[in-house]
Amino acid sequence: MQVQAKTGFFEAIRRNFSRYWQRRAGLDELGAIDVGELNRIAQDAGLNVADLIAVAKCGANSADMLERRLAELGIDPDRIDAVVLRDLQRCCSICESKAQCEHELEDKPKNAAWPKYCPNRDTLDALTTMKCH
């Protein structure tokens, strides 16, 4: 049993190290783009340059918790306006409560605190009220 715990620990370190280098590579790519092109990319994504860089720092999978939260709430992402969905993804990407969110999605504790810390709380409440199922 102790060997399994060690293996899990080292696997977690390996995943975190890999994610770090992926984020670093993404930031390096953004740094190599001229300002005009960077502005166009940000505009195409519906973001400003600062938000684009903030999201890039978080990594490619930084909004994965949003998909799981939407599914848990019974909200169909295809029924959400594209601008609203991008904003949900942006907020989720830069959220600093990912570990707590993931824990609560996995374990579903009876005293879950997720609405309190979620930056998308108000929007998710509105989508639930609008019945985007």
Backbone bond lengths (Angstrom), bond angles and torsions (degrees), N, CA, C in turn:
res aa  C-N    CA-C-N  psi(-1)  N-CA   C-N-CA  omega(-1)  CA-C   N-CA-C  phi
1 M - - - 1.441 - - 1.527 110.52 -
2 Q 1.301 117.35 -36.52 1.456 121.35 179.68 1.531 110.81 -67.11
3 V 1.336 117.16 -34.34 1.458 121.04 178.41 1.527 109.61 -64.50
4 Q 1.339 116.76 -40.74 1.453 120.91 178.41 1.523 111.47 -61.86
5 A 1.318 116.89 -41.36 1.461 120.92 179.47 1.522 110.45 -63.94
6 K 1.328 116.87 -41.52 1.467 120.53 178.84 1.521 110.45 -64.56
7 T 1.355 116.54 -42.66 1.454 120.51 179.57 1.523 110.39 -61.18
8 G 1.325 117.64 -44.55 1.459 121.67 178.03 1.514 111.85 -61.47
9 F 1.318 116.46 -40.05 1.460 121.98 179.22 1.520 110.66 -62.77
10 F 1.330 116.88 -47.60 1.461 120.62 -178.90 1.529 111.34 -68.76
11 E 1.318 116.89 -34.08 1.461 120.42 176.74 1.527 109.96 -65.01
12 A 1.320 117.59 -40.88 1.463 121.58 177.69 1.526 110.71 -62.77
13 I 1.320 117.38 -41.85 1.469 120.93 177.62 1.534 109.87 -63.12
14 R 1.317 116.86 -43.61 1.460 121.10 179.86 1.531 111.00 -61.44
15 R 1.343 117.49 -44.43 1.465 121.41 179.03 1.523 111.49 -63.09
16 N 1.323 116.39 -43.65 1.461 120.06 179.81 1.524 111.61 -64.50
17 F 1.320 117.08 -40.98 1.461 122.29 178.36 1.526 109.78 -63.63
18 S 1.328 116.54 -42.93 1.458 121.33 179.26 1.528 110.88 -63.53
19 R 1.334 117.27 -43.91 1.470 121.22 177.91 1.528 111.00 -61.56
20 Y 1.323 116.38 -40.20 1.466 120.30 179.40 1.529 110.03 -59.04
21 W 1.324 117.21 -47.74 1.457 119.98 -177.27 1.520 112.05 -69.04
22 Q 1.336 117.67 -31.94 1.459 120.31 175.40 1.530 110.38 -65.74
23 R 1.341 117.11 -44.41 1.467 120.65 177.73 1.522 110.41 -62.28
24 R 1.317 115.85 -42.65 1.467 121.11 -179.41 1.522 110.63 -60.40
25 A 1.333 116.53 -43.11 1.466 120.68 179.57 1.529 110.30 -63.69
26 G 1.324 117.64 -41.05 1.463 121.52 178.16 1.518 112.04 -62.07
27 L 1.322 116.73 -42.17 1.463 120.55 177.76 1.518 111.40 -66.58
28 D 1.324 116.82 -39.17 1.464 120.10 177.67 1.533 110.45 -61.91
29 E 1.348 116.70 -39.89 1.465 120.09 178.04 1.526 110.84 -63.52
30 L 1.335 116.81 -43.56 1.465 119.39 178.03 1.520 111.34 -62.90
31 G 1.318 116.54 -37.18 1.461 120.95 -179.48 1.512 113.00 -66.46
32 A 1.333 116.86 -22.92 1.457 121.09 -178.47 1.537 112.48 -86.45
33 I 1.327 117.29 -7.44 1.470 121.69 -177.34 1.524 109.61 -89.85
34 D 1.344 116.23 139.16 1.462 118.38 178.91 1.526 109.91 -69.12
35 V 1.326 116.50 159.51 1.461 123.45 -172.10 1.534 111.95 -59.45
36 G 1.312 117.45 -41.15 1.465 120.49 -179.97 1.523 111.74 -61.96
37 E 1.306 116.09 -45.76 1.465 120.60 179.39 1.525 110.61 -67.09
38 L 1.312 117.36 -38.42 1.459 121.82 177.78 1.530 110.25 -61.43
39 N 1.321 116.72 -41.48 1.466 121.18 176.21 1.530 111.33 -62.19
40 R 1.323 117.11 -41.38 1.468 120.67 179.26 1.528 111.06 -65.57
41 I 1.314 117.04 -42.19 1.469 120.98 178.76 1.525 110.05 -62.21
42 A 1.317 116.03 -45.81 1.465 120.37 179.37 1.526 110.15 -61.28
43 Q 1.328 116.56 -44.96 1.461 120.81 -179.64 1.525 110.65 -62.26
44 D 1.329 117.54 -43.32 1.469 121.25 177.96 1.523 111.65 -60.23
45 A 1.323 116.19 -32.80 1.468 121.05 179.60 1.524 111.90 -85.10
46 G 1.319 117.18 -3.71 1.456 120.77 -179.04 1.514 112.97 74.92
47 L 1.329 115.97 28.52 1.463 122.12 -178.00 1.521 109.94 -126.63
48 N 1.326 115.72 165.44 1.459 118.34 166.73 1.532 106.80 -92.70
49 V 1.311 117.18 169.71 1.470 120.69 -174.74 1.529 111.08 -61.20
50 A 1.326 117.53 -41.12 1.472 120.50 -179.91 1.525 110.97 -60.49
51 D 1.344 117.22 -43.38 1.462 120.11 178.61 1.525 111.36 -67.40
52 L 1.338 116.82 -38.07 1.462 120.40 177.80 1.523 110.23 -59.56
53 I 1.314 117.00 -45.18 1.469 121.16 179.48 1.520 110.22 -66.55
54 A 1.339 117.66 -41.22 1.468 120.82 179.02 1.525 110.87 -61.29
55 V 1.330 116.50 -42.49 1.464 120.41 179.05 1.525 110.27 -67.19
56 A 1.324 117.11 -41.23 1.467 120.80 179.00 1.520 111.39 -61.62
57 K 1.317 117.59 -35.33 1.461 121.12 177.98 1.524 111.62 -63.45
58 C 1.311 116.13 -26.91 1.466 121.08 -176.23 1.524 113.09 -82.37
59 G 1.304 118.01 -21.97 1.456 121.06 177.43 1.519 113.41 100.49
60 A 1.321 114.66 166.35 1.459 122.47 -173.04 1.528 113.73 -65.43
61 N 1.308 118.16 -30.84 1.457 121.11 -176.00 1.522 112.67 -102.24
62 S 1.300 116.48 20.37 1.466 119.93 -171.76 1.524 114.19 -69.78
63 A 1.324 118.12 -15.27 1.467 120.08 179.27 1.525 112.42 -106.83
64 D 1.328 117.63 15.04 1.462 120.90 -178.56 1.527 112.87 -59.94
65 M 1.308 117.64 -33.10 1.458 120.58 179.99 1.533 110.63 -63.90
66 L 1.319 116.99 -30.14 1.464 120.50 179.93 1.524 110.40 -62.09
67 E 1.320 117.37 -46.16 1.468 120.80 179.15 1.520 110.62 -57.35
68 R 1.311 116.02 -43.43 1.466 120.33 -179.88 1.525 111.12 -67.96
69 R 1.327 117.11 -39.79 1.468 120.73 179.57 1.530 110.09 -65.82
70 L 1.338 116.80 -42.80 1.463 120.11 177.85 1.524 110.65 -60.14
71 A 1.320 116.69 -44.48 1.468 120.70 179.20 1.525 110.61 -61.92
72 E 1.321 116.69 -43.02 1.462 120.13 -179.99 1.527 111.31 -62.08
73 L 1.320 116.73 -36.04 1.459 121.47 -179.61 1.528 112.65 -84.10
74 G 1.340 116.45 -5.97 1.455 120.42 -179.46 1.514 113.29 75.05
75 I 1.327 117.02 26.08 1.464 121.89 -179.89 1.523 108.91 -96.70
76 D 1.313 116.37 127.43 1.456 122.30 179.28 1.526 109.35 -85.89
77 P 1.338 118.37 114.21 1.469 120.26 -178.77 1.533 113.23 -59.14
78 D 1.324 117.67 -25.95 1.464 121.00 179.55 1.529 112.00 -70.69
79 R 1.327 116.99 -15.20 1.473 120.65 -179.79 1.524 112.06 -98.25
80 I 1.343 116.17 5.73 1.463 121.24 -179.99 1.523 108.67 -99.11
81 D 1.315 116.72 133.81 1.454 121.95 176.21 1.532 109.56 -53.74
82 A 1.321 117.35 139.58 1.472 122.22 -175.57 1.529 112.45 -57.60
83 V 1.313 117.84 -39.00 1.464 121.21 -179.76 1.533 110.12 -66.63
84 V 1.317 116.06 -41.89 1.469 120.88 179.00 1.529 109.75 -65.80
85 L 1.321 116.98 -43.18 1.465 120.46 179.65 1.526 111.13 -62.31
86 R 1.330 117.56 -42.08 1.475 120.54 177.90 1.524 110.79 -61.06
87 D 1.331 116.26 -40.48 1.459 119.15 179.17 1.529 110.72 -67.28
88 L 1.317 117.56 -40.00 1.469 120.75 175.66 1.537 110.01 -59.34
89 Q 1.320 116.25 -44.94 1.465 120.96 -179.97 1.525 111.46 -64.04
90 R 1.338 116.23 -41.87 1.467 120.06 178.89 1.518 110.57 -61.20
91 C 1.326 116.55 -48.54 1.473 120.38 -179.12 1.525 111.10 -62.85
92 C 1.320 116.41 -42.06 1.463 120.02 179.32 1.527 110.52 -65.28
93 S 1.314 116.78 -40.01 1.465 120.87 -178.45 1.520 112.52 -59.79
94 I 1.324 116.20 -40.88 1.467 119.24 -175.30 1.531 112.77 -95.22
95 C 1.330 117.34 1.87 1.465 121.75 179.78 1.531 110.52 -62.47
96 E 1.299 115.60 139.73 1.471 120.84 -179.24 1.526 112.70 -97.77
97 S 1.331 117.43 8.05 1.469 121.07 -178.48 1.524 112.23 -111.11
98 K 1.325 117.75 27.32 1.456 121.30 -176.61 1.534 113.26 -59.04
99 A 1.318 117.05 -41.72 1.461 119.52 -178.29 1.525 110.79 -63.13
100 Q 1.320 116.72 -43.24 1.457 120.30 178.90 1.528 110.28 -66.63
101 C 1.310 117.08 -41.98 1.459 121.93 179.07 1.529 110.02 -60.74
102 E 1.314 116.57 -47.83 1.462 120.72 -179.70 1.522 110.68 -61.57
103 H 1.322 116.39 -43.99 1.469 120.79 178.54 1.526 110.49 -57.93
104 E 1.332 116.69 -45.90 1.455 119.84 -177.43 1.523 112.45 -70.95
105 L 1.327 117.37 -32.35 1.467 119.58 175.65 1.524 111.04 -69.75
106 E 1.335 116.62 -35.60 1.467 121.21 -179.70 1.526 111.93 -74.58
107 D 1.317 115.67 -53.26 1.468 120.89 -170.66 1.524 114.49 -91.62
108 K 1.324 116.75 -17.65 1.461 122.87 -179.18 1.535 112.60 46.37
109 P 1.341 116.93 58.90 1.468 119.10 -179.84 1.534 111.03 -65.72
110 K 1.331 115.48 150.24 1.465 120.24 -178.76 1.519 111.97 -64.32
111 N 1.313 117.24 -30.20 1.466 121.00 -179.01 1.532 111.15 -104.76
112 A 1.334 116.48 44.14 1.459 121.37 -179.64 1.525 110.19 -60.18
113 A 1.318 115.22 139.52 1.466 121.08 -177.47 1.522 112.05 -107.76
114 W 1.332 118.46 10.37 1.462 120.28 -168.27 1.511 115.46 -54.85
115 P 1.296 121.46 -40.22 1.471 114.72 -177.60 1.528 112.85 -62.96
116 K 1.314 117.12 -27.59 1.466 120.66 -175.57 1.524 112.72 -69.13
117 Y 1.322 117.83 -35.40 1.466 120.09 -175.12 1.526 113.56 -102.15
118 C 1.307 117.71 -9.26 1.466 121.15 -174.02 1.530 111.44 -76.11
119 P 1.332 118.07 123.38 1.468 120.28 178.33 1.534 112.48 -68.75
120 N 1.331 116.53 -13.78 1.460 121.12 -179.99 1.528 113.11 -99.82
121 R 1.299 116.34 9.72 1.459 121.18 -174.03 1.530 112.87 -50.63
122 D 1.318 117.69 -54.51 1.466 121.04 -175.91 1.525 111.99 -62.67
123 T 1.317 116.32 -41.88 1.467 119.62 -179.83 1.522 110.73 -67.08
124 L 1.339 117.11 -42.22 1.462 120.18 178.64 1.524 111.12 -64.81
125 D 1.325 117.11 -37.87 1.466 120.43 175.30 1.526 110.49 -61.15
126 A 1.335 116.10 -43.90 1.468 120.34 -179.85 1.526 111.02 -64.80
127 L 1.322 117.15 -41.55 1.464 120.58 179.37 1.525 111.17 -65.27
128 T 1.324 116.03 -36.71 1.464 119.68 177.72 1.532 109.76 -66.65
129 T 1.318 115.93 -42.99 1.465 120.72 178.84 1.529 111.12 -63.40
130 M 1.342 115.86 -38.02 1.468 120.74 179.77 1.517 112.65 -75.91
131 K 1.341 115.37 -5.18 1.461 122.40 179.31 1.534 112.36 58.90
132 C 1.311 115.81 54.94 1.472 121.46 177.05 1.537 108.86 -81.91
133 H 1.314 115.47 55.44 1.479 120.47 -177.30 1.510 110.06 -102.95
